[in-house]
């Protein structure tokens, strides 16, 4: 999981994240990772519109956001 977070920083990718919140509910967010440590990572959360700190162990899934460009002729 940590490697995928580091890779998203390297390639400047946004991620769709599914994680467990503090109250035990499951949360889905679109994030842009800013900084990664051993246990925590800091990211800009599009859901809240601010920088947030997340625990790596609480992350269930990370999926890179794929954007396709349309060509206008």
C-alpha positions as MATLAB code, in Angstrom:
seq = 'XXXXXXXXXXXXXXXXXXXXXXXXXXXXXXXXXXXXXXXXXXXXXXXXXXXXXXXXXXXXXXXXXXXXXXXXX';
ca = [
       0.000    0.000    0.000;
       2.819    2.385    0.920;
       4.536    1.732   -2.430;
       1.366    2.646   -4.315;
       1.149    5.914   -2.353;
       4.764    6.737   -3.183;
       4.186    5.907   -6.847;
       1.181    8.266   -6.977;
       3.425   11.100   -5.743;
       6.092   10.254   -8.320;
       3.625   10.256  -11.237;
       1.409   13.054   -9.850;
      -1.721   10.848   -9.885;
      -5.005   11.192   -8.052;
      -6.359    8.098   -6.297;
      -9.799    6.818   -5.373;
      -9.430    5.558   -1.809;
     -11.671    3.328    0.280;
     -10.854    3.385    3.980;
     -12.236    2.718    7.437;
     -13.168    5.911    9.338;
     -12.581    6.345   13.077;
     -16.216    5.461   13.838;
     -15.882    2.159   11.911;
     -17.820    3.230    8.816;
     -16.411    2.826    5.316;
     -15.518    6.024    3.483;
     -14.740    6.604   -0.204;
     -12.688    9.625   -1.228;
     -10.691   10.985   -4.143;
      -7.285   12.089   -2.905;
      -3.991   13.536   -4.113;
      -1.110   12.256   -1.977;
       1.272   14.926   -0.701;
       3.556   13.153    1.792;
       4.104    9.579    3.044;
       5.705    8.379    6.290;
       5.971    4.873    7.765;
       2.494    4.828    9.365;
       0.659    7.931    8.112;
       0.238    9.839    4.887;
      -0.929   13.356    4.110;
      -3.217   14.010    1.158;
      -5.540   16.606   -0.293;
      -9.083   15.232    0.030;
     -11.523   16.337   -2.683;
     -14.494   15.292   -0.516;
     -13.586   17.708    2.307;
     -11.681   20.211    0.184;
      -8.708   20.294    2.534;
      -5.484   18.532    3.493;
      -6.045   15.473    5.700;
      -3.890   12.915    7.478;
      -4.715    9.216    7.038;
      -3.390    6.019    8.614;
      -2.030    3.579    6.034;
      -3.414    0.586    7.974;
      -6.986    1.944    7.655;
      -6.844    2.024    3.834;
      -8.768   -0.848    2.235;
      -8.199   -0.027   -1.450;
      -6.425    2.478   -3.690;
      -7.283    2.843   -7.374;
      -5.544    5.303   -9.709;
      -7.898    7.743  -11.409;
      -7.706    7.239  -15.158;
      -8.572   10.254  -17.250;
      -8.905   10.031  -20.983;
      -8.434   12.998  -23.235;
     -10.778   13.607  -26.090;
      -9.327   14.653  -29.382;
     -11.182   17.353  -31.289;
     -10.541   17.336  -35.010;
];
